[in-house]
Amino acid sequence: MMYFEVSIGFLYGDASSFGLVRMGLSAGRIIRVSTAVVLLLVAGGLTIFARHRATNVATTKDSPVVISPGDIAGGQWSPGHYSRLDQINRKNVGTLKVAWTYDTGEPGAGMETNPLVVGRVVYTYTSLQRIVALDAASGKLLWKFNAGIVGTQPVRGLSYWTDGKRGYVLAGVMYFLYELDASTGKPVAAFGENGRVDLRKGLRGDYRWQGTALTSPGVIYKGLIIVGGLDPEAPPAPPGDIRAFDLHTGRLVWDFQTIPRPGEAGYKTWPKNAWKTAGAANDWAGTTLDAKRGMVYVPTGSAVPDFYGGARVGDDLYADCLLALNAATGKLVWYFQGVHHDLWDRDFPAAPVLLTVERDGRREDVVAQTTKQGFVFVFDRDTGKPVFPIEERRVVASRVPGEVSSKTQPFPTLPLPYARQTLTVNDPTDRTPEANAYAVKQFKGFVSGKEQFYPFSVGKQTIVMPGFDGGAEWGGPGADADRGILYVNTNDVAYTGGLEKNNPGAGLGIKTYDQQCTLCHRDNREGSPPEYPSLVDVDKRMTQQQMIERIHEGKGRMPPFPNLQGQQLLAVLNYVRTGKDTSVKSKAGGVSLSKADSGEAELLADEYGLDVGPSGAVPKEIAEMDRYRFTGYRRFVDEGGYPAVAPPWGTLNAIDLNTGKYLWTVPLGDYPELAAKGMGNTGTENYGGPVVTAGGLVIIGATIFDKKIRAFDRETGKLLWEYELPYAAAATPTTYTVDGKQYIVIAAGGSKLTPRVRSGQYVAFVLPQ
């Protein structure tokens, strides 16, 4: 077997929760690695390469393998979105021209992929989750892999490894993890079951009813691929296990259970036996590898139900955590919980970033985690000790019956939040006097707290600021690893949310809709278009069979619900189509159900792998989840549909993590129709991250309404170049070199907030000859 030696010069990082289980790993050493070990990881939608410099990559007499900047694109072996390429720079970026385009021939919604570039080949996805290989210099199609599965979820990147003879691409297609021969696109038969691993298996209960999907690429380390998954945000949901599979065989090697079992650390932060029914606490956002330390940093999301926690009283470890795990074994090194007993869906939304900062005259390897609430948490990578103090502050208690909210929540003292934390009656939009009056009137009907973590009320809407889709989102930040500078794009708009009590005597159709559908489509079926479409008169747009397929397969923001079958499926379909619940009513009280009535007890118990008693009673833990329902995601908008808060509505920020201070902040994006009327530079909601380059640039698409890709001066935030793409680019760009030329490529396929596009495209740019 061939070997090479790598001294990895990363951006380092850690998470915090005030340190459990510390692991002694030496730093700064040369690692002797088999070529079968990871040469590349793509996480959180970004690509990376090992730098070809004497201090970073050295070959041995046994190995002719050398990794050079043209071989693997992006920046480094961890999600920092940084590239040392500098051919495109501040002076010449304004002359960029289109080098090539690739039209996928498929509707573009869902194209959130950051392409992976290895050698002369671009590996990426189409919107229907076909995997394609393109010539990096021309965009010519080399091969396409069609799994025969209609991909309905976003996918944000792939992974790659080589055994020194052949290269392999690891790709998620819904709930399958495929391993493909990088030169042919054919599945590797020895991996899993005929080239794929079914990620539903081994979680809980009947695997066929598990609604999980792989939307972010896995991390490759020493013969393993480490993955999380996207889980439903309403029960039933599988537990969010972090798992490592053998790259050669697909065999499960280790499994870290984010919902602890009896006797495990964290078990007592949940009600007794909650692990049997609790779900999610999953890593959908991607994982970061520190290969030198042999550690992965894993961000997790909230537990289900997202907004009512009566069945999960306690802090709910390891939901909403940054986990530091031993990459070889899955053992916990330390953790930090960013939200205790989350009631606001404050998932850690992106893979953390590894940097090196200077503190008190010494260099320190850190990990930085961005959040939806507008915070940046920064930790020592080895210990999880916060770089800047974190305060546990008392917050307002929930008054919802059965809910026991956390008395405190963690607030970093530095950096200051990059998104507004609250709204007052003086903060609504000033777009026009009419828009202001409309927004103020709406605002006066809402509950608004004086800080983050204000609990929801029953029967009344509460302001959520930043909204459910911001501050920072899944695109993740960019970073200058060596200088310790973080570049974060953020959404700065408000949403509202609230709870309603469920009717215990409701029929199966309403009960199923309230549990599974109100989260997005609201309890009146009107949704919040275009992001969350209305279901009123849906039967005029879709056949019953099409609705069944959409329920089972999901699409876009909607996860699949394969557990909805039989009478339960027909009951909810009838309610969705008619707004009337004609299904058989359950007995008063809603917990004890006759088997002859609806079979609900068996349905729920089978989903969770539980036993039903002779009375046919639904287990208490499950019944408790259904006491209250979330009324749905609601954007706070003015009468014209624009954000009802004063701009900017989206920003790009440069934060010096050596000091915790901001270097600059600029609005990011425009609404073209408002800009044409003289209201430009408002910023907009944005999805997708930046790439930072040694050429002094921050390059980002993400702005979904103006469809532009932009380049900013990384020192000042000055706009240096912009180009209007055929469609919005809700994705992170990749930069790479081929034949001595530096390219920038980005996926343009529209977004959830923009009209459906005809065909997604990849657009690559290069300097003129």
Summary of the structure (lengths in Angstrom):
residues: 769
radius of gyration: 24.7
end to end distance: 42.6
largest distance: 78.8
contacts: 3014
relative contact order: 0.14
helix: 11%
strand: 31%
